[in-house]
Amino acid sequence: MASYYYTPNPMNYTDRNQMGYSDSTEQNYNQRQSAGKPFIYIRNIEKTYFTGDLPYLALKDISLTIDDGKITVILGPSGSGKSTLMNILGGIDYCDNGVINVDSEDISMMNSAQLTNYRMKKVGFVFQFYNLIPNLTVYENVEVAANLTGNPNENKILKRRRNYREIMNALEAVDMWQMKDRFPKELSGGQQQRVSIARAIVKKPRMLLCDEPTGALDVEMSIQVMKVLKRLNAEQRTNVIIITHNPVIAEMAHKVITIKNGMIAEERINENPKSVEMIEW
């Protein structure tokens, strides 16, 4: 029987061979990683939630790979399991069984403290509704994330100087440095989303997980946000994973993974990703 929410299945820690994971699997993975790919390797993961005593299998035997330095779109309708997969990749939730390697780390074997460290160092999150703190300025909202990084024993003056440089670099990357002293209520929806991206990238994560990043935006604002994500991938080789139900966004991705009913319905490589300007919104 699968575990309850946020509780890892003991099988993850005691019997990986039962899931088809062996030393040769790990060797093959390490060989591929040393050759520069994949950045993400997932094998046979499953996730069950419970409503009372009734189980709901959200993910069913998911296996996939994602190469380093790419934009990947995970596409599917509401309730398909795509957000569950994002939460597991981001270390917010556990899978019940299976193997997940991200950037040479087996996160399926991590405990809560290790997952917290993983999220802090390697993952940036961008959500549909921005989640900016209304009584903080643009600069201060990004500073909240910047303060989570670095040595806690670092000299306060040196840390403040370092934070300033990194915050301004993040705001420049999303073209929001000139609005650093404004409050969220003084910004458009697209501008708020760009600030949320700056907050996510200020710690220089290896992976940016974007859950419906244009879901609350009109077409013009959506184009602005997608241009920022495209540029971050091209210039900084940030791994961008976009969770969406909008097939139009898939046209700019290097890889598209379609999920239906908790299973992989299709994986395809896009040999010629479109620029944001070329997409017909």
N, C-alpha and C positions, 0 to 999 in steps of 0.2 A: 504494500500500500504506500502511496506517495506521501510526502510529508506535508505538514501545514505550512502556511506562508512564513517566509523568513527562517525556516528550519531546514538545515541540510539533511538529506537522507544519509544514514550511516553507511550505505553502500558506497557512497563517494569516497569514504575514507578506508574502507576495509576490503573491498573486492572489486577492483577495477577490471580484472581479467574477465569477470562475469559480463562486463559491458563491452567486451571485445577490445579492450585497451591493453596493450602489452608493451614490453620493452622495445620490440621491433617497431611498434607504432610510434613510440617516443623518438627512437633513433631516426625514423623516416621523417618525422616532423622536424627534428633538429637539423637534418640535412637540408630540407627545404628552406628552413628559416635562415640557415647560414648562406644559402644562395640568394637571399633577399626576399623570399616569399614562403608561405603566406604570412601576413601580419596577424590574421585571425584564422584559427583552425578549430572547427567545431565538429564533434562526432557524437551522434546518437543521444542528444540531450532531450530530456522530457521535463515537463512541469505540470503539476496538478494542483489546482486550488479547490477549496472546499467551501460550500455554502451549507452550514450545519454539518450533517453527515453525508451530504451529496457531493461526490467528486466531479470536478470539471477538468478535463485534460486539455490544457491550453496549448501545449507544445507536444508534438508527437514525433519522436525519432528524427530530430533535426540534425542534418550534417551539411556543412558548407565550409568554404574557404574564402578569405578576402585578402587580396594582395596589398602590399605596403604602398602608401602614397597615393591612394585612389579615392575617388568619390563613389560610394555605393548607395544605391537606393533600395530600401526594403519596402516593397509595395504590397498593399492588401487592404481589403475592406475593414470596417470597424468590427472588432471581435475576432479577427483572424489569427491573432497571436503575435503580431509584429511588435507591439509595445512591450509585451512580456519578454520577447527576445531582447529588445533594447535594454530593459531593466537588468536582465541577467548579464549582458555584455558590459553594462556599466557598473556592475558590482553592487547594484541596489538590492537585488534578489538572488536567490540560489536556484540552480537547476536541481531536480530530484536525482537525476543520474545522467551520465554522459561526461564528456571531456570538453573543456574550453581552454584553449591556449590563446593568449593575447600578448603580442610582443614578447614572445619567449617565456611568458609566465603562465602557469597552469592555475587559472583563477577558480576552477571548479574544486580545487583542493584547499582554497584559502578559508580561514576563519574570519569572523567579523572584523577583528582588528586589522588583519591583513588586507581585507577588502576596503576598509576605510583608507588605508595608506595607498592602495591601488587607485581608488577614485581620486584622491587628493593629487597624486603625481601624474597620472596618465590619462585621465578622462575629463573632458569638458562637456557640460550639458547645455543644450539650448531647447527651451520648451515653447509651446504654442503661445502661452500667455505671459511671457517675459519675466514675471516674478521679480520685478525691481522693487526696491524699498522706497516707498513714496516720499518719505521725509529726508532722503539722502540725495545729494546731487549725482550727476552722471559719474563724475570722478570718484565720489565716495562709494557708489554702488560697485564699481570695479575694484576699488581699494579693499572692500570686504573680502573678495576672493584673493587678492594679492597678499593679504595678511596671513593667509593660510599656508603660504609657501616660505621656504628659506629656513635658516637656523633659528630656533626660538631663543638662543643665547646671543644672537647677533646684536651688536651695538645699535641702540634705537635710532641714533642719528644716521648711521650708515644704512640701516634698513629703510628708513623713510626716504632717503635719497634713491636707493635701489628701487623701491616701490614706485616712486615718482616716474623714473625712467621707463619702467616696465608698463605702468598704467598708461602713460602717454603713448608708448609704442603700440599698445593694444588699441587705444582709441584712434590713433592714426590709421591702423590697419583697417578699421571699419568706417573711416571718414567721419569720426564724431569728436575729434579732439577740440574743435572750435566750440563745442557745446558742453564742455566739461563742467561748467558751473550751473547748468540748468537742472531743473527737477523733472522727474518723469512726466508730470502732468503738463509740462510745457513742450513735450515732444510728440511727434506723430507716432502711429503704431510701428511704422517701418524703422523710425529712429530708435524707438524703445527696443525693438528686436535687435538692432545693431549694437546697442549698448549691452544687451544680454550676451551677444556673441563676444564682445570685448571682455566681459566678465569671465566668460568661459575660456578664452585663450590667453588671459594674462599670466596664467601659471604654465603656459607652453605645453599643453597636453599633447600626447601622441595621437589621441583620438577625440574627435568631436562627434557627440551623439545628438542628433537634432530630431526632436519629436514634433512632427507637423509644424515646422518653423514658419510656414506661410499661411497656416490655417486660419489665422485671425486677420489677415491682411488683404487689401485689394490688389489688383494686378500690378499697378505701378510700384507699390511698396514691396510686393513679392519679388519683383525683378531686382530691386535694390538689394534685398537680403540675399538672394541667390547669387548675385554678382560677388558679394562679399565672401560667401562660402567657396565659390569657384576660385577666387583670387587667393584665399588662404591655402587652398589645396595646391594651386600652381606655384605659389611663391614660397610657401613654408613646408610643403609636402605633408601638411596635416591630413591625417586619415579622416575623411568626412563620411559619416553614415547618416543618411536621411530616412526617417520613418515617415511614410506618407500614404494616403489613399489616392493621391493625385498622379495619374500616369504621365502627365505632361512633364513633371519634374524629372522623371526617369530618363528623358532624352538627353540630359546633361551629364549623366552618370557614366562611369567606366563599366560598372556592373550593376545589373538589376536582378534582385531576388524577389520573387513573388510568393507570398504566403497565403494559403487558404485553409481554413478549418484546422489551424495549428500545424500544417505540414507544408513543406516546400513544394510548390506547384510548378515552379520554373526558375531556372538560373540561366542568365544569358550575359555574354560579354558584348558591350557596345564598342565596336571598333572605332567609331567616329562620333564621340560625344559632341553634342551641339553646344555652341556658346549660348549664354542666357539670352542674348539679343535675337538669336535665330529661332528660339522656341516660340511656337504659336500659342499664346496664353488664352 
